[in-house]
Amino acid sequence: MFKLAEQNQVRWPVTVQIPQDGGTVRDVEIGIDYRLLTKQQAREIKALDDDQAESRLVDHVVGWDDRVVDTAGQPVPFSRENLELLLEYDFIARAIVLGLYQASRGAPAKN
């Protein structure tokens, strides 16, 4: 059974490629809670410049799992302020934005 109301929010696996010494990356998977984009919202956001688009997309990130941790390994609670701190890093922002588009399209997550 398909219930439309249940399709508005989802926890989606997101792979963040963390830069490492020597020019490599380390893949780390986290779970991000998204409020899904409608087709109309996605079209509107794609028409914006990068800064405007990012600020609109941030409104669709509503949580994350306990794999988002601080330097001591303790889970970082989700807040708008903590999200904005993470988004200062392009490699994190890119992964979170890609995850939102994949989740909103229903594209299978790549593990």
N, C-alpha and C positions, 0 to 999 in steps of 0.2 A: 504494500500500500504506500502510495506517495502522498505525503502531507506537506503542502507548500510552506506552512509556517516553520516546519522543522529545517528547512533548507536555508535559512537566513544566516546562521552562524555555524562555524566548523573549526575544529582544531586540526591544523594541517602540518605535516612534517616539512621542515625547511632545512636545507643543507647550506651552512655558512662555510665558505672556504676562507680559512684563517691564514693569512700570510705567515710564512716561516723563513728563517734564515736560509740563505742559499737559493732563494728564488722559487721555493716550492710553497704549496698550500696544504693545510690539514683540514679535511672535511669533518665538520661537527654538525650533527643533526639536533635541532630543537623543535619543539611544537609551538606553533603560533596560533592563537585564536583570532579568527577573522570574522568580521561581518561582511558577507559576500557582496560583491558589486553586481548591480544589474547591468544589462547590456548598455542601457542609456548612460549610466554612470561611467562605465568604462570608456565609452566614446567621448564623453565630455572631458574626462581626465586626460585622454590621449591627445586632445587638442591644446592642452595647456603646456607652458614651458616646464622644465624639470622641477624648479623650486615650487611652483604653484601645484604641480601634480603631486609632489611628495607631501605637501601639507594637507591635501585632500585625502590622500591614501592613508595617512596616519590615523584619520578618523575611523578607518575600517579595521585597525588592529586593536583588539579589545582584551588581550591577555596573552600569557605564555605559560609553558610548563616549567617544572623545577630543574630543567637542564640549563636554564639561563642562570649562571652563578657568578659570584664575585671572585676576587683573587684568592679568598680563603676557601672557596668551594661551597659556599653557602648560597642557597637559592635567593635570587633577587626578586623582590615582589614587583608585580606589574604596576606601573603607574605611567601616566603621560610623561612625567619628567624623566623617568628611567628609559622610556622608549625613545624620547628625544636625544638622550645621551648616547644610546646605541646607534641611532641613525646618523650621528656625526661621522661615523665610519662608513665610507662608501661601500666597502665589501659586505657589510651587514645590511645596509639599506637596500642594496641591489638584491640580496637574497630574500629579504622580507617582501619587497615589491613583487618580485617574480612569483613568490609563493601565493600572494594574494590573487594575481592574475590566473595562476594555475588552478587554485581552489575555485575561483569564480567561474572558470570555464568547465570545471569538472574534469580537468586533465589529471590522469593518474600521477601520483607523486613518484619521483624517481628515488629509489633507495640505494 
